[in-house]
Amino acid sequence: MGLILLVVLLALVVIVVSIYNALVRLRVQCDNAWADIDVQLKRRYDLIPNVVETVKGYAAHEKTTLENVIKARSTAMSAQGPAAKAEAENILTGALRQLFALAEAYPQLRAVESFTQLQNTLGQIEEAIQNARRYYNAVVRDLNTKIQMFPSNIIASLFAFKTREFFELADAAQREAPKVSFETGAR
């Protein structure tokens, strides 16, 4: 009888440790995935002043649009947490769209090689952000599911595991990366 009780107790310990380790693994993956998003966003933030300066040289009288981009960048850089960061990123994406729409009106700007390179780099960064966002949200989904499912929900509550926020965009129009490619030929 004592041996059966010992085996059952040992089995319970193994199950608890296994569930706990799975939760820890998912939490670490969430942290790493969020760090990847931060890296890509920082690359984007670092590129934006170069884009603004290039546009400013050709469209300095479009001050409001340029100021809106810089203001949106500052807000996005200071936002904390996935929900606030996503909201700030939505505003920044909209400001960048206005900036690139403005650039459409200046053919001489579209012909500048450095501007084209900045656009291409920004497009690559946008793609990397989108991929990092997808991975982060998948890991958050897995963690949140594990936290809510039985019996792991018991272990999660005992060790204070919390669900995470998704990094989501506000609407379908903002789910697309800003259009950053311009043709250098005449229309």
N, C-alpha and C positions, 0 to 999 in steps of 0.2 A: 504493500500500500504506500509506504514511504517513497519507494522508488518511482512509482507512477506519479506521485505528487511532485517529486523532484524533476521528472521529465516534463511535466506540464508547465511547471514554473520556469524551467530552462527554455522551453518553447516560447512562452510568453515574453521572456526577456529578449530572445532572438527577434521576435516579431516587433517589439517596441524599438529596439536598436535599429532594425532594418528600416522601419517607417521613419524614425528620427533622421537617420542618415539620408534617406531619400528627400526629406523636406529640406535638410541643410544643403544638399546638392542643388536642388531647385532654387533655393534662396541665393546661393552663390552664383548660379547661372544668371539669375535676374540681375544681380549686381553687375556682373561682367557685361551683360547685354546692355544695361543702361550706360555703363562706362563707354561702350562702343558708340552708342548714340551721342554721348557727350563729345567724344573725339571728333566725330563727323560734323556735329554742329559747330564746334570750335573752328574747324577748318573752314566751314561756311562763313562764320562770323569774321574770320581773318581775311577772307577774300572780298567781302562786301565793300570795305573802304576803298580797295583798289578799283573795283567796278565803279563806285560813286565818283572817285577822282577822275577816272577816264571819261565818264559821261559829263562831268562838270566842265571839263576842258572844251567840250563841244556844245553843251547845252546849259551854260551857267545861269541863264535867265529862268530855268525851270527849277528854281530854288525850293519850292514847296515839296515837289516830288522827292528831291534829293534829301531834304530834311526828314521827310516821312520815313525814308529807308533807314537813315541813321538812327532815328528815334525808335523804330521797330526793332532794329538790331540791338540797341541798348536794353530795351525791354526784354527781348528774348534771352539775352545773355544773363540777365539778373533773375529770370524766372526759376523757381524751385519746384521740383516734383514733376511727374509726368503730365498731370492735368494742366497745371499752370504753364509748363514748357510747351505743351501742344497748342494751347490758346495763343501764346506769344508767337510761336512758329507760324500759326495760321495768319496772324497779322503781318509778320515779316514776309511770308510768301506773297501775300497780296501787294505789299509795298514793292517787292521785287518785280512782280508782274507789271505794275505801273511804270517802274523804271525801264523795263525792257520794252514796254509799249511806247514809251517816250523815245527810246533809242531808235525805234522804227522810223521816226520822222526825220532822222539825221543820217542820210546815206554816207556822208563822209565819216561818221563814227563807225558805221558798220564795216567800212573798208579798213579800219585801223587793225593791224594784226594783233596787237596786244589786247584789244577789246575782244576780238574773236577768241583768243586763247583764254581770256578770263571767262567768257561765256561757256566755252567747252569744259573748263575746269569746274565751273559751277554746276554744269549739267552732270558731270561725273560725281560730284559731291552729293547732289540731290539724289542720284541713284543709290549711292552708298548709304545715305540717310534712310531712304525707303527700305533698303534691305535690312539695315540694322533695326529699324522700327518693326518690321515683320518678325524678325527673330526674337526681339524683346517681347513683343505681344504674345508670341507662341509660348515662350518660357513662362510668362506671367499667367497665361491660361493654364498651363500644366501645374504651376504652383498653386494657383487659386483652386483648381479642381481637387488637387491632393488635400489641401487644407479643409475642404468642405466635405470630402468623402469619408464614410465610415470604414474602418476604425481610425484612419489617420487623422480625422478631425479631433479625436480625443487627445492624441499625442500633440497635435498642433496647438490645441488650447492649453495643454499642460506646460508647454515650452514657449508659449506666447508668439507663435508664428502668426503673422498678419498677412491678409491678402494684399496684393499690389494693384496699383492703378495701371490701366492700359495707356499707351501713348497713342492717342487717336486724333485724327484730323476732324474738323468740324463738319465739313460737307463734301459732297462728291467733287465739286469744282476745285476744291483745294487739295484733293488727293493726287492731282497731277502735278508733276514738277513744273516749275515755271518754264515757259518756252524760252530757250536761250540760244537757239541757232538762227543766224541771219544769213541771208544770201548776199553775196557781195556784187552780184550782177544787177543790171538795171531791170526795172519792172516793166 
